[in-house]
């Protein structure tokens, strides 16, 4: 083995670890934790279980601390005999499951692995890892306490790296990586992210199948499919003790079939209005490149806005500063969802390179990443896009998962990979300079056009503006702030 080839990868891992640690320095160096509301609620629900375990020495199967009583294994259950656990905990540096810096580091590490198996230069792979790990979406879900979601999302590039290898001749290595990372992702216990990861894998199966018909390589495609199929079975088998009880329990919940019947019986699955309650607006998609197109989110600070200053200047007796900031955030948001923590921003540079990659990255890889990324964004549109009504009725398991805007997390993975591969091709000496210039000009033109559209179609009003009809000074300040944000 040539150790000189390993040195760049060791440097890359060190850089990614340092970036994650510095970005979340209070968590990494001082032992501080984020105030994560969902994790706080989870600990409260688990209190009775832990008290019983301290007294009795074993975990109860029932708890009265949620919904008037429910199976305890849906809230907390010690994992015994799962061989995935030590590997999972080692990868996450034996940190607490709420550790923000460790989860972001693993996300970047897995993305670095994914780009490396696609033969990206190690410096380009670092860029792609940063583009995936340090995003507003990840920070938003970490702040909310969606730790299992973040852990599952962090491992998704590892699953896709294995799938990619399996369909490109590395059957044993690809199958092994797919099984390992899928097992860890399922251990993280956020099935919806795993579902979206498998959908992206399915798109790759189809893209490769089309390529197979063109090049008559049916045996190679079949071997890749078998390797991935076996790997998926192994990944699920490793976590069957968690998955099967959840599957059985789901039949007794709102995800199962109702015992009441009506003329419009929906079968099993969630009610459509509930499932699509958090649907990303189609126009709201401008935030992927213009972050405050829809005003921002509830977890941002608006203390420098005219609306906040007007609240403080005229209504300080009724609204303390913190409430004034929160009220400003509520009024600033103009999107389709009930509220958001922050704007989902993929990054102007990432989107620029994503478009450039469409013209420089060859073959099936480009169509997989572009198609997968846009498919995830369209899933996030939920009720605002007709295709999702069809998926709700016919796609297996689709109706089991709410908050479809979550698909944006997997979408950012596809955008980051194609952006990085576009950057890789830009530095490729084998690609003609004229072709590179043309790709750069098209991407620049698209970026300018997209920004002009955002300015032209910036929302002039929001769903809560009527609250200020009796306060024209506040309404004027709000409109001024919206114009300045875009």
C-alpha positions, 0 to 999 in steps of 0.5 A: 500500500502506498501511504502517500496516497492516504495522506491527502485523505487523512488531511481531509478528515482532519479538516472536516473534523476541525470545521465541525468542531469550530462551527459548534465550538461550545458543543465540541470544546465546552460540553454545552448542548443546544436547547433542543425542544424535541429532545427535551420533550423526549426526555420528559416522556422517557422519565417514567421508563428510566425510573422503572429501569433503575428500580426494576433493572429491566425496561418496561414494555408500557408507559403511561407518560404519553397519550394516556398510555402506549408501548414503551419501546416506541419511546425508549428501549435499550438495544441489546445484541445489535452488532450495528451499535458499536460500529454506529457509536464508533463512527459518531465518536461515542458522543451523545446522540444529540451532539451537533458537531459529531453529527455534522462531522459524520455527514461531511465524512460520509459525503467525502467518502461518496465523492471519493468513490466517484474519483473526485479530487480530495480537495473537491471532495472536501468542498462537496462535504462542506456543501452538504454538512454546513447548511441551513437545513442541517442547522435548523433540524439540529436546533429543533432537536431532530437528532435521529433525522440528522443522524440518518441524513448524515449516513445517507451518502454512505448508502449511496456510495455503496450503491454506486460502487455495486453498479460500477463493478465493485460488487463486494465492496459496494454491497458491503458498504450499502449493507453497513451504512443502511444498517447504521441508518436504520439504527439511527431510527428515522425511517422516513429519511431511509425511505427517501434514501432508498427512493434516490437509490431506486432512481439510480437503478432506473437510470442505470437500467436505461443505460443498460439498454443502450449499451447491452450490459444486462448482466452487469446491471443484474449483478449490481441489482442483486448485490444491492438487494442482498445488502438492503436485506442485510441492513433491514435484518440487522434492525428487525428487532426495532423495525418489526415492532414499529410496523406492527404498532403502526397498524393501531395508529393513524398510519393504519387502517381506520375502523370507521368507514366512509364513502371516501375510504382512504385505506391505511396511511395518514390523512392527506391533509395531515400528511401534506400539512408541511408542504414547501411552496413552489414559489418558496423554492426561490429560497434555495438560492435567495435565502430570504425570498419568503422572509426567513424563519422563526429561529432567526433574529430580526432585531435590526428590522424596521418592524422590530424597531417599530414594535419596540418604539410604540408597543414596548409595554405590550411586547417585551423584546423577545416576544417582539422578535418572535412576532416579527419572525411570524409576520415576516414569513410569507411561505406556504407552511405553518412556520419554519425555523429558518429558510432552506438555502442550498447555497448560491455557489452550490446551485451555480455549480449544480447547473454547470454540472449539467453541462460538464458531468457525463452520462447517467451520473448527471441524470441521476443526481439532477433527477434525484435532486429535483424529485426530492424538491418536488416531493417537498412541494406536497399538496402544491404539486399534482404528482404527489397526489398520485404518489399518495394514492399509489406509491408504497409507503408514501402515505405513512410519512408526514412533513414531506418538506423533509425531502429537501434534506436528501435533495441537498445531498444530490445538489451538493454531489453534482455541484462538486462533480461539476467543479471536478470537471471544470478542472479536468484538462481533458475537457475542451476550454470552449465547452467549459466556458459555455457551461460557465456562461450558461450557469451564470446566465441561469443564476442571474435570471433566477435572481431577477425572477426572485426580485420580480416575484418577491411576495408583497404580502403574507398570510398574516398581514391582515393582523396589521390592518389596524396598525398601518405603521407596522404594515409599512415597516413590514413591507419595507423589510421584505423588500430589503431582504430580497 
